[in-house]
Amino acid sequence: MKKPNIVLIMTDQQRRDSLGVYGCGYVSTPNLDQLAQESTVYDHCYCNTPVCTPSRASVMTGKNITGHGVYNLFDILPQEERLLPSYLKDQGYTTALIGKLHVSGIVFERDHRNAGDGFDLYELCHEASIHMDGKYNGYAQWLKAKDPEEFERVYTEGRKRKFRPAQTHFSTWVGERSAEYVREDRDKPFFLMAGFFDPHNPYDHYPKEAAQWLNEECYTEPVRSDADFDCPEGVKLERELHGRKEHPTDEQIHQMRRDYFASISFLDRQVGKLIEALKEEGIYDNTLIVFTSDHGDMLGDHYLYTKGCDFYEDCTNVPLLIKYPGQKSMVRSQRLVQLNDLFSTLLQAGGGDPSIRPESMALQEEEQRPFAICEYRGSGKCDDDVFPYPVLATMYRTEKYKLNMYYNTCENQLFDMEEDPKELHDLSNKPEYMGTVLHLMQEYMGYQAKEDHRMNAARGGRSETPDFANVPVRKAHT
């Protein structure tokens, strides 16, 4: 049987409720909504951690953050780690990266490749504003050849270059260059990672015309309640860091959300170019297509912004569409998924052995996770928003409950996700839920004990059984 091509489309900082198929009427995503009609749509996919670098390292290694060791935004993935493309090459695949990877800190990736990345074609770009002189920057090379004047503007102005032209936009490069790659002649199946930077902040670098595609009558205000301020110190710290500058006004928040969804609307058109190329080449049906993101964005919900040490759905729950080869109609899945499950899912699709990564569950299999975990270990932030101390916290999500544990201050949050999906009512301090909190904590500690044993037991090997251990046990004197 012919092996399927595999396309992994990954955006940056895109929350689950930002596509039409997930109920967002404000955004315009006709291409992704159409893809969803022929895909399995996962409603409960969680990032392993709500920060770019460790989250992406989990996707590409299949490991939790304790397994691969990338905890912070600028950490470097250990060089002995092999990424998914390396394993797919063992199965006869040719592999390509076009766009963002970010499994190590951006300064490292500017000058070095991760030793086990496994990509045959490596056209990297973290963002269309920084490190434009990096030796691996494929977007910079493309832009310099396409429009030298625009290259100079981007190189000189960086993020201050607002509302960029559609024909030279970063997302345009990823979409068009990915389509070109798909159309190349080859005698092997391929794995392509198309890494978009959108809709990451700053949100106002999309082409202005994309804002016209929004359905303004469907705009929704941020989800908030008075109880948002009665929360763990880690969440308060997140809010206070933004408050060092002026808190956004309602008008500024509206514009922020408008820009965010406009950039997704533009991104959708670029994804459409890739999908169109697959269809025109006659390989669409035999291609496994994944669309997802590394984490979400708060966008003012619960008075929070971007991402960080909070575990609200807006930050941790990401879109996940998977069109399996030959799939013709939508399937809606309510199973709990972690992003690192993509490793085993894609490796199995390519003929590899998913059992090499026990912590990653292949989604083709019937066995499902009883819970999903998202971890935060002082992951850090950029610019002025730097945490003064590591925030150590974990989200433990079952089908019904979400328990958020903040270890620094011994605080919790508990939400009933069936009755309170917008997470407005923290139940953790209510006497009638103390048993629930304790039970969920015990479940999580049991899981961690098993993981510790699996990963660390007998790291130095085992000695032979000593001779005296073979002597029959003598009966006690009576």
C-alpha positions as CSV (number, residue, x, y, z in Angstrom):
1,M,0.0,0.0,0.0
2,K,1.3,3.4,-0.9
3,K,2.3,5.5,2.1
4,P,0.4,8.7,2.5
5,N,2.0,12.2,2.3
6,I,1.9,14.0,5.5
7,V,1.3,17.8,5.9
8,L,1.6,19.5,9.3
9,I,0.2,23.0,9.3
10,M,1.0,24.8,12.5
11,T,0.1,28.3,13.4
12,D,1.2,30.3,16.4
13,Q,-0.9,31.4,19.3
14,Q,-4.2,30.4,17.8
15,R,-7.1,29.6,20.2
16,R,-9.6,26.9,19.4
17,D,-12.6,29.1,19.1
18,S,-11.1,31.1,16.2
19,L,-12.4,29.1,13.3
20,G,-15.9,28.9,11.8
21,V,-16.1,25.1,12.4
22,Y,-15.6,25.8,16.2
23,G,-18.5,28.3,16.2
24,C,-16.8,31.6,15.5
25,G,-19.0,33.7,13.3
26,Y,-16.7,36.7,13.4
27,V,-13.7,35.3,11.6
28,S,-13.7,34.3,7.8
29,T,-12.1,30.9,7.4
30,P,-13.7,29.2,4.3
31,N,-10.7,27.1,3.4
32,L,-10.2,25.6,6.9
33,D,-13.9,25.2,7.4
34,Q,-14.1,23.2,4.1
35,L,-11.1,21.1,5.2
36,A,-13.0,20.4,8.5
37,Q,-15.9,19.0,6.5
38,E,-13.5,16.2,5.4
39,S,-11.6,15.9,8.7
40,T,-11.8,14.7,12.2
41,V,-12.4,17.8,14.3
42,Y,-11.1,17.5,17.9
43,D,-12.8,19.7,20.4
44,H,-10.5,19.0,23.3
45,C,-6.9,19.3,22.2
46,Y,-4.5,20.8,24.8
47,C,-1.0,22.1,24.4
48,N,1.6,20.5,26.7
49,T,2.5,23.9,27.9
50,P,1.1,27.4,27.0
51,V,4.4,28.7,25.6
52,C,5.9,28.4,22.1
53,T,9.2,26.6,22.5
54,P,8.4,23.8,25.0
55,S,5.0,23.2,23.3
56,R,6.6,22.8,19.8
57,A,9.3,20.6,21.3
58,S,6.6,18.3,22.6
59,V,4.9,18.1,19.2
60,M,8.1,17.2,17.4
61,T,9.6,14.8,19.9
62,G,6.3,13.3,21.2
63,K,7.5,13.9,24.8
64,N,6.2,15.8,27.7
65,I,8.3,18.7,28.9
66,T,10.0,16.6,31.6
67,G,11.0,14.2,28.8
68,H,12.6,16.6,26.4
69,G,13.8,19.2,28.9
70,V,12.7,22.4,27.2
71,Y,10.9,24.3,29.9
72,N,11.5,28.0,29.0
73,L,11.0,30.2,26.0
74,F,14.7,30.4,25.2
75,D,15.8,26.8,26.2
76,I,17.7,24.7,23.7
77,L,16.5,21.2,22.8
78,P,19.1,18.7,23.8
79,Q,21.1,17.7,20.8
80,E,20.5,14.0,21.3
81,E,16.8,14.5,20.7
82,R,15.5,13.3,17.3
83,L,12.5,15.1,15.8
84,L,9.6,13.5,14.0
85,P,11.0,14.1,10.4
86,S,14.1,12.1,11.4
87,Y,12.0,9.0,12.2
88,L,9.9,9.5,9.0
89,K,13.1,9.5,6.9
90,D,13.7,6.0,8.3
91,Q,10.4,5.1,6.7
92,G,11.4,6.4,3.3
93,Y,10.0,9.9,3.5
94,T,11.6,13.1,2.1
95,T,11.1,15.9,4.6
96,A,10.7,19.7,4.4
97,L,10.3,22.7,6.8
98,I,8.9,25.9,5.4
99,G,8.4,28.6,8.1
100,K,8.5,28.5,11.9
101,L,10.0,25.6,13.9
102,H,11.0,27.0,17.3
103,V,11.8,23.9,19.2
104,S,14.8,25.8,20.6
105,G,15.4,29.4,21.5
106,I,15.2,31.8,18.5
107,V,18.8,33.0,18.9
108,F,20.1,29.4,18.8
109,E,17.9,28.6,15.8
110,R,19.2,31.7,14.0
111,D,22.7,30.2,13.9
112,H,22.3,26.5,14.4
113,R,20.1,23.6,13.3
114,N,18.9,21.2,15.9
115,A,21.1,18.1,15.3
116,G,18.3,15.6,15.0
117,D,15.8,17.8,13.1
118,G,15.7,15.4,10.1
119,F,14.7,17.9,7.5
120,D,15.9,17.5,3.9
121,L,14.7,21.0,2.9
122,Y,15.2,23.6,5.7
123,E,13.7,27.0,5.0
124,L,13.3,28.4,8.5
125,C,11.9,31.7,9.6
126,H,10.7,32.5,13.1
127,E,8.9,35.8,12.4
128,A,9.0,38.3,9.5
129,S,10.6,41.0,11.7
130,I,13.6,39.6,13.4
131,H,16.9,37.9,12.4
132,M,16.4,38.8,8.8
133,D,20.1,38.2,8.3
134,G,20.1,34.7,9.8
135,K,21.7,32.1,7.6
136,Y,18.7,29.8,7.5
137,N,16.1,32.5,7.0
138,G,14.1,31.3,3.9
139,Y,11.6,34.1,4.1
140,A,14.3,36.8,4.0
141,Q,15.9,35.2,0.9
142,W,12.4,35.0,-0.8
143,L,11.5,38.6,0.1
144,K,14.8,40.0,-1.0
145,A,14.4,38.4,-4.4
146,K,10.7,39.3,-4.7
147,D,10.7,42.9,-3.5
148,P,14.1,44.3,-2.4
149,E,12.5,47.6,-1.2
150,E,10.0,45.8,1.1
151,F,12.9,43.7,2.4
152,E,14.8,46.8,3.4
153,R,11.6,48.2,5.1
154,V,11.1,45.0,7.1
155,Y,14.8,44.7,7.9
156,T,14.9,48.3,9.1
157,E,11.6,48.7,10.8
158,G,11.0,45.3,12.2
159,R,7.7,45.0,14.1
160,K,7.0,48.6,13.5
161,R,6.2,47.8,9.9
162,K,2.4,47.6,10.2
163,F,-0.2,46.2,7.8
164,R,2.2,44.6,5.3
165,P,1.3,44.0,1.6
166,A,-0.4,40.7,0.9
167,Q,2.0,39.8,-1.9
168,T,5.1,39.9,0.3
169,H,3.5,38.8,3.6
170,F,5.1,36.0,5.7
171,S,1.9,33.9,5.5
172,T,1.9,34.4,1.7
173,W,5.5,33.0,1.6
174,V,4.6,30.0,3.7
175,G,1.5,29.2,1.6
176,E,3.0,29.8,-1.8
177,R,6.3,28.1,-1.0
178,S,4.5,25.1,0.5
179,A,2.4,24.8,-2.7
180,E,5.6,24.9,-4.8
181,Y,7.1,22.1,-2.7
182,V,3.9,20.0,-3.2
183,R,4.1,20.4,-7.0
184,E,7.7,19.1,-7.2
185,D,8.3,15.8,-8.9
186,R,9.5,13.1,-6.5
187,D,9.3,9.3,-6.1
188,K,9.0,9.2,-2.4
189,P,6.2,10.2,0.0
190,F,6.8,13.5,1.7
191,F,6.4,15.1,5.1
192,L,5.9,18.9,5.0
193,M,5.8,21.2,8.0
194,A,4.3,24.6,7.1
195,G,4.9,26.9,10.1
196,F,2.9,30.1,10.1
197,F,3.7,33.0,12.5
198,D,0.1,34.3,12.5
199,P,-1.9,35.1,14.5
200,H,0.8,35.9,17.1
201,N,1.1,39.4,18.5
202,P,1.7,42.1,17.5
203,Y,-1.6,41.6,15.7
204,D,-1.5,44.5,13.3
205,H,0.9,43.3,10.5
206,Y,-1.8,41.7,8.3
207,P,-2.8,43.2,5.0
208,K,-5.5,45.8,5.7
209,E,-7.9,44.3,3.2
210,A,-8.2,41.2,5.4
211,A,-10.3,43.2,8.0
212,Q,-13.0,43.6,5.3
213,W,-13.6,39.8,5.5
214,L,-14.7,39.9,9.1
215,N,-18.4,39.6,10.0
216,E,-18.6,42.6,12.3
217,E,-22.2,41.8,13.5
218,C,-20.8,38.6,15.1
219,Y,-18.1,40.3,17.2
220,T,-18.1,39.1,20.8
221,E,-16.8,40.9,23.9
222,P,-14.2,39.3,26.2
223,V,-15.6,36.8,28.7
224,R,-15.2,38.2,32.2
225,S,-16.6,38.1,35.7
226,D,-15.9,39.8,39.1
227,A,-14.5,36.4,40.3
228,D,-11.6,36.7,37.8
229,F,-9.7,38.7,40.4
230,D,-10.2,36.1,43.1
231,C,-7.6,33.7,41.6
232,P,-4.2,32.2,42.3
233,E,-1.2,34.4,42.6
234,G,0.3,33.0,39.4
235,V,-2.7,34.3,37.4
236,K,-2.6,37.6,39.3
237,L,1.1,38.0,38.5
238,E,0.3,37.5,34.8
239,R,-2.3,40.3,35.0
240,E,0.0,42.6,37.0
241,L,2.8,42.3,34.5
242,H,0.6,43.6,31.8
243,G,-0.5,46.3,34.2
244,R,3.0,47.8,34.4
245,K,2.0,49.6,31.2
246,E,-1.4,51.1,30.9
247,H,-4.2,48.6,30.9
248,P,-5.9,48.5,27.4
249,T,-9.1,50.4,27.0
250,D,-12.2,48.8,25.7
251,E,-11.6,50.3,22.3
252,Q,-8.0,49.0,22.3
253,I,-9.2,45.5,23.2
254,H,-11.8,45.6,20.4
255,Q,-9.0,46.6,17.9
256,M,-6.7,43.9,19.3
257,R,-9.4,41.2,18.8
258,R,-10.3,42.6,15.4
259,D,-6.7,42.4,14.3
260,Y,-6.2,38.9,15.6
261,F,-9.2,37.5,13.7
262,A,-8.3,39.5,10.6
263,S,-4.9,37.9,10.5
264,I,-6.5,34.4,10.8
265,S,-8.8,35.3,7.9
266,F,-5.7,36.2,5.8
267,L,-3.9,33.1,7.0
268,D,-6.8,30.9,5.9
269,R,-6.4,32.1,2.2
270,Q,-2.7,31.1,2.3
271,V,-3.6,27.7,3.7
272,G,-6.0,27.4,0.8
273,K,-3.1,27.7,-1.7
274,L,-1.5,24.6,-0.2
275,I,-4.7,22.6,-0.2
276,E,-5.4,23.6,-3.8
277,A,-1.9,22.4,-4.8
278,L,-2.6,19.0,-3.2
279,K,-5.8,18.7,-5.1
280,E,-4.3,19.8,-8.4
281,E,-1.5,17.3,-8.1
282,G,-4.0,14.5,-7.5
283,I,-2.6,13.6,-4.1
284,Y,-5.1,15.3,-1.7
285,D,-6.9,12.0,-1.0
286,N,-3.7,10.2,-0.1
287,T,-2.4,13.0,2.2
288,L,-2.8,13.2,5.9
289,I,-3.3,16.8,6.7
290,V,-3.1,18.3,10.2
291,F,-4.0,21.8,11.2
292,T,-3.2,23.0,14.7
293,S,-1.4,25.6,16.8
294,D,1.1,25.5,19.7
295,H,-1.1,27.3,22.2
296,G,-3.9,29.9,22.4
297,D,-4.2,33.6,23.3
298,M,-6.3,35.2,26.0
299,L,-7.3,38.3,24.0
300,G,-8.6,40.1,27.1
301,D,-10.8,37.2,28.4
302,H,-10.6,37.0,32.2
303,Y,-8.7,40.3,32.0
304,L,-5.6,38.5,30.6
305,Y,-3.6,38.8,27.4
306,T,-1.4,36.7,25.1
307,K,-0.3,33.5,26.9
308,G,1.4,32.5,30.2
309,C,0.8,30.9,33.5
310,D,-3.0,30.5,33.3
311,F,-4.9,27.5,32.1
312,Y,-8.1,28.9,30.7
313,E,-9.4,27.3,27.6
314,D,-8.5,30.4,25.5
315,C,-4.8,29.7,26.3
316,T,-4.6,25.9,26.4
317,N,-7.2,24.5,24.1
318,V,-6.1,24.7,20.4
319,P,-7.8,23.8,17.1
320,L,-7.0,20.4,15.8
321,L,-8.2,19.2,12.4
322,I,-6.9,15.9,11.0
323,K,-7.9,14.8,7.5
324,Y,-6.9,11.2,7.4
325,P,-6.1,9.6,4.0
326,G,-9.3,8.9,2.1
327,Q,-11.6,10.6,4.7
328,K,-14.6,12.3,3.0
329,S,-16.8,13.6,5.8
330,M,-16.5,15.3,9.1
331,V,-16.2,13.3,12.3
332,R,-16.5,15.3,15.6
333,S,-14.3,13.9,18.4
334,Q,-14.7,14.7,22.1
335,R,-11.7,12.7,23.2
336,L,-9.0,14.4,25.3
337,V,-5.9,15.0,23.3
338,Q,-2.5,16.4,24.0
339,L,-0.4,18.0,21.2
340,N,2.4,15.5,21.7
341,D,0.0,12.8,20.5
342,L,0.6,14.1,17.0
343,F,4.1,12.5,17.1
344,S,2.7,8.9,17.3
345,T,-0.2,9.7,15.1
346,L,2.0,10.8,12.2
347,L,4.7,8.3,12.8
348,Q,2.1,5.5,12.7
349,A,0.6,6.9,9.5
350,G,4.1,6.8,8.0
351,G,4.7,3.2,8.9
352,G,6.7,3.7,12.0
353,D,6.3,2.2,15.4
354,P,4.4,4.5,17.8
355,S,5.3,2.4,20.8
356,I,8.8,4.1,20.9
357,R,7.0,7.1,22.6
358,P,4.7,5.7,25.3
359,E,3.6,9.2,26.5
360,S,2.3,10.0,23.0
361,M,-1.0,8.3,22.0
362,A,-1.7,7.6,18.3
363,L,-5.1,9.0,17.6
364,Q,-6.0,6.3,15.0
365,E,-6.2,3.9,18.0
366,E,-9.4,3.3,20.1
367,E,-7.6,3.7,23.4
368,Q,-8.2,7.2,24.8
369,R,-6.7,9.4,27.4
370,P,-8.7,9.6,30.7
371,F,-7.1,13.1,31.2
372,A,-5.0,15.8,29.6
373,I,-2.2,17.6,31.3
374,C,-0.7,21.1,30.6
375,E,2.3,22.2,32.6
376,Y,3.9,25.5,33.3
377,R,7.4,25.6,34.7
378,G,8.5,29.3,34.8
379,S,8.5,29.4,31.0
380,G,9.3,33.1,30.8
381,K,8.2,36.0,28.6
382,C,9.8,38.5,26.3
383,D,10.3,42.2,26.4
384,D,9.2,43.9,29.7
385,D,6.9,41.1,30.7
386,V,9.4,38.9,32.5
387,F,8.3,36.8,35.6
388,P,10.3,37.8,38.7
389,Y,10.4,34.1,39.8
390,P,9.5,30.7,38.3
391,V,5.8,30.0,38.4
392,L,5.3,26.2,38.8
393,A,1.8,25.0,37.9
394,T,-0.1,22.2,36.3
395,M,-3.5,21.8,34.7
396,Y,-5.2,18.4,35.1
397,R,-8.2,18.0,32.9
398,T,-10.7,15.1,33.0
399,E,-13.9,14.8,31.0
400,K,-15.8,16.7,33.6
401,Y,-13.4,18.8,35.7
402,K,-10.3,21.0,35.2
403,L,-8.0,21.3,38.3
404,N,-5.3,24.0,38.1
405,M,-2.6,23.6,40.7
406,Y,-0.2,26.4,41.6
407,Y,2.6,25.0,43.6
408,N,4.4,28.2,44.7
409,T,1.5,29.4,46.8
410,C,-0.4,26.1,47.3
411,E,-3.5,27.5,45.5
412,N,-5.9,25.8,43.2
413,Q,-8.7,26.4,40.7
414,L,-11.5,23.9,40.0
415,F,-13.9,24.3,37.1
416,D,-16.8,22.0,36.1
417,M,-16.3,22.0,32.4
418,E,-19.7,20.5,31.6
419,E,-21.7,23.1,33.7
420,D,-19.3,26.0,33.4
421,P,-17.4,25.8,30.0
422,K,-16.5,29.5,30.2
423,E,-14.7,29.0,33.5
424,L,-16.5,31.7,35.5
425,H,-17.0,29.8,38.8
426,D,-14.0,28.5,40.7
427,L,-15.2,25.6,42.9
428,S,-11.9,24.8,44.6
429,N,-12.7,26.5,47.9
430,K,-16.3,25.2,48.3
431,P,-16.5,22.6,51.1
432,E,-18.6,20.2,49.0
433,Y,-15.8,20.0,46.4
434,M,-12.9,19.4,48.7
435,G,-13.2,15.7,48.1
436,T,-13.1,16.2,44.3
437,V,-10.0,18.3,44.5
438,L,-8.2,15.7,46.7
439,H,-9.3,12.9,44.3
440,L,-8.0,14.7,41.2
441,M,-4.7,15.5,43.0
442,Q,-4.3,11.8,43.9
443,E,-5.0,10.8,40.3
444,Y,-2.4,13.3,39.1
445,M,0.2,12.2,41.6
446,G,-0.4,8.5,40.7
447,Y,0.2,9.4,37.0
448,Q,3.4,11.3,37.9
449,A,4.7,8.4,40.0
450,K,4.2,6.0,37.1
451,E,6.0,8.4,34.7
452,D,8.9,8.8,37.1
453,H,9.3,5.1,37.3
454,R,9.1,4.6,33.6
455,M,11.6,7.3,32.8
456,N,14.0,7.0,35.6
457,A,14.0,3.5,37.1
458,A,17.3,1.7,36.8
459,R,19.0,4.4,34.8
460,G,22.4,2.8,35.6
461,G,21.2,-0.7,34.6
462,R,20.6,-3.6,37.0
463,S,23.1,-5.7,38.8
464,E,22.9,-9.5,38.7
465,T,20.8,-11.1,41.5
466,P,23.2,-11.8,44.4
467,D,23.8,-15.4,45.4
468,F,22.2,-15.1,48.8
469,A,19.0,-14.1,47.2
470,N,18.7,-17.6,45.8
471,V,18.9,-19.2,49.2
472,P,15.4,-20.5,50.3
473,V,13.9,-18.4,53.1
474,R,14.4,-20.2,56.4
475,K,11.5,-20.7,58.8
476,A,11.5,-18.7,61.9
477,H,12.3,-20.5,65.2
478,T,9.3,-21.5,67.2
